[in-house]
């Protein structure tokens, strides 16, 4: 049994009173390419995400639910509940800066001052 990718696309288009020709124009592909994309497993992630955005439908979530309903292993996606980071005191981000020995020697102190000034505008802290 295969996830009904093309059928879902057609049904969503029907509900929006749009056509495959319209969708092809939105995605930047030919109608033939859209008709040939019947298997979500062969569709690129970029294409699937574009379709999700245009049709306002989360194909990845729906596909995962379909897999579970059909007793198959779901795909692994990053899905964190809202507010995960809000409860923490802060988030640390590391940045790697590279340059020539001379450039770093001459300009690094000024760079750090400028970086700190920019960070303060947004409520960030340089440590």
C-alpha positions as CSV (number, residue, x, y, z in Angstrom):
1,X,0.0,0.0,0.0
2,X,1.3,3.4,-1.0
3,X,0.7,6.9,0.6
4,X,-1.9,8.6,-1.7
5,X,0.3,11.6,-2.4
6,X,-1.1,12.6,-5.8
7,X,-4.7,11.9,-4.7
8,X,-4.1,14.2,-1.7
9,X,-2.7,16.9,-3.9
10,X,-5.7,16.7,-6.3
11,X,-8.2,16.7,-3.4
12,X,-6.6,19.8,-1.8
13,X,-6.6,21.6,-5.2
14,X,-10.2,20.7,-5.7
15,X,-11.1,22.2,-2.3
16,X,-9.3,25.4,-3.3
17,X,-10.9,25.4,-6.7
18,X,-7.4,25.3,-8.3
19,X,-6.0,23.0,-11.0
20,X,-2.8,21.0,-11.6
21,X,-1.8,23.6,-14.2
22,X,-2.1,26.4,-11.5
23,X,0.0,24.3,-9.1
24,X,2.6,23.6,-11.7
25,X,3.0,27.4,-12.2
26,X,3.3,27.9,-8.5
27,X,5.9,25.2,-8.0
28,X,7.8,26.0,-11.2
29,X,7.4,22.5,-12.7
30,X,5.5,21.0,-15.6
31,X,2.1,19.4,-15.1
32,X,3.7,16.1,-16.3
33,X,6.2,16.2,-13.5
34,X,3.5,16.8,-10.9
35,X,1.4,13.9,-12.3
36,X,4.5,11.7,-12.2
37,X,5.2,12.4,-8.6
38,X,2.9,9.8,-7.2
39,X,5.3,8.5,-4.5
40,X,6.2,10.9,-1.6
41,X,9.4,8.8,-1.1
42,X,10.7,9.9,-4.5
43,X,9.7,13.5,-4.1
44,X,12.4,15.9,-3.0
45,X,12.0,17.4,0.4
46,X,12.2,20.9,-1.2
47,X,9.3,20.0,-3.5
48,X,7.2,18.5,-0.6
49,X,7.8,21.5,1.5
50,X,6.8,23.8,-1.4
51,X,3.6,21.9,-1.9
52,X,2.9,22.0,1.8
53,X,3.3,25.8,1.9
54,X,1.3,26.5,-1.3
55,X,-1.5,24.1,-0.4
56,X,-1.4,24.9,3.3
57,X,-1.2,21.3,4.2
58,X,1.5,19.5,6.2
59,X,2.4,16.5,4.0
60,X,5.2,15.3,6.2
61,X,3.0,15.2,9.3
62,X,0.2,13.5,7.3
63,X,2.6,11.0,5.8
64,X,3.9,10.1,9.3
65,X,0.4,9.6,10.6
66,X,-0.4,7.4,7.5
67,X,2.7,5.3,8.2
68,X,1.7,4.8,11.8
69,X,-1.9,3.9,10.8
70,X,-0.5,1.4,8.4
71,X,1.8,-0.2,11.0
72,X,5.0,1.2,9.5
73,X,7.9,3.1,11.1
74,X,7.4,6.8,10.9
75,X,10.0,9.0,9.4
76,X,12.3,10.9,11.7
77,X,11.7,14.7,11.8
78,X,12.6,17.4,14.2
79,X,9.5,18.3,16.1
80,X,9.9,20.1,19.4
81,X,7.0,21.3,21.5
82,X,6.5,25.0,21.7
83,X,8.3,26.7,24.6
84,X,11.1,24.2,25.0
85,X,13.7,27.0,25.1
86,X,11.6,29.6,26.9
87,X,11.8,27.7,30.2
88,X,15.6,27.7,30.0
89,X,17.8,30.7,31.2
90,X,19.4,31.0,27.8
91,X,20.7,29.5,24.7
92,X,24.4,29.4,23.8
93,X,25.5,29.8,20.2
94,X,29.1,29.3,19.2
95,X,30.5,31.2,16.2
96,X,33.7,30.3,14.4
97,X,35.6,33.2,13.0
98,X,38.5,32.6,10.6
99,X,41.0,34.9,8.9
100,X,44.6,35.5,8.2
101,X,47.0,36.1,11.1
102,X,47.5,39.7,10.1
103,X,43.8,40.5,9.7
104,X,42.9,39.0,13.1
105,X,45.8,40.7,14.7
106,X,44.9,44.1,13.3
107,X,41.2,44.0,13.5
108,X,39.9,41.4,15.9
109,X,39.5,43.8,18.9
110,X,37.5,46.2,16.8
111,X,35.5,43.3,15.4
112,X,34.6,42.1,18.9
113,X,33.5,45.6,20.0
114,X,31.3,45.9,16.9
115,X,29.9,42.4,17.5
116,X,29.1,43.2,21.2
117,X,27.4,46.5,20.2
118,X,25.2,44.7,17.6
119,X,24.4,41.9,20.1
120,X,23.3,44.4,22.7
121,X,20.7,45.8,20.2
122,X,19.0,42.5,20.2
123,X,19.4,41.6,23.8
124,X,22.2,39.2,23.3
125,X,25.4,38.9,25.4
126,X,28.9,38.2,24.2
127,X,30.9,36.3,26.7
